[in-house]
Amino acid sequence: MYSDKDALLTSIIILTQNGFQHTKRCIQSISDHTEARYELICIDNGSSDGTSEYLKTLPNSTVIVNEINTGFPGGCNQGFSMAKGEYIVILNNDTVVTKKWLSKLIKWLEIDDKIGIVGPRSNFVLPEQMIHQVPYHTIDEMHIFADKWMEKNKEQGFTAPYLSGFCMAFKKELLLKIGGMDERFYPGYFEDIDFSIRARIAAKKLWVANDVYIHHHGSSSFKRLKQNKILNVNREKFLKKWRITNFDQLEELIKLEQPLNIERHYIPF
């Protein structure tokens, strides 16, 4: 683990619920490709495949094993409450990170104070961040593609209306301003968009780092059918919370909700 004491610490928060092989590959990729100084915080939501036992063997890590599933927003909030870093990254356990991924994400937060959250490009993500029809078939090929992509798009990025929670980087001070993830969106979906909207209400930009590529395995078709039901329920919760009927109203909503109101917009964690 990189140990430059002069560098600011980043807290990388990973939630797990089974998926042992994905988790192991994800954490190995962090070890292999992270130059920035970091701590690892793992929140396990009741795994039964040896994941929690594996996590406990990791050096320089904090591991919380929940007996019940707290969901993605609840697990994130647990991680937030323990994070020591000036920067925080939420990272899905079914990802594979690439060369200098973290330092590049953090760089965007350092060079522009108006940027509140940064997300990478990926193969399985919201449309604003997706690269369609990636040409690789193996992880080795993925790294070759990622190197070429990141060099081609060096120091390039763009704003987005919201970002995916599969990988988000932000300063800890953002949490102090807008709070954590809204747990009404248990077990997951739309808590990341809600978090994005609150950041924008706080007058922060959402930024896609076009010079960072992270592979995301994503869900199987069978699992996706189950998740689509949850997604539809939480979509309705999101619309009801913000008193809108569709996503075309988001820009107007943000203008109407500003400035940030702690009583209305802050979510304790």
Secondary structure, 3 states (H helix, E strand, C coil): CCCCCCCCCEEEEEEECCCHHHHHHHHHHHHHHCCCCEEEEEEEECCCCCHHHHHCCCCCEEEEEECCCCHHHHHHHHHHHHCCCCEEEEECCCEECCCCHHHHHHHHHHHCCCEEEEEEEECCCCCCCECCCCCCCCHHHHHHHHHHHHHHCCCCEEECCCCCCCEEEEEHHHHHHHECCCHHHCCCCCHHHHHHHHHHHCCCEEEEEEEEECEECCCCHHHHHHHHHHHHHHHHHHHHHHCCCCHHHHHHHHHHHCCCCHHHHCECC
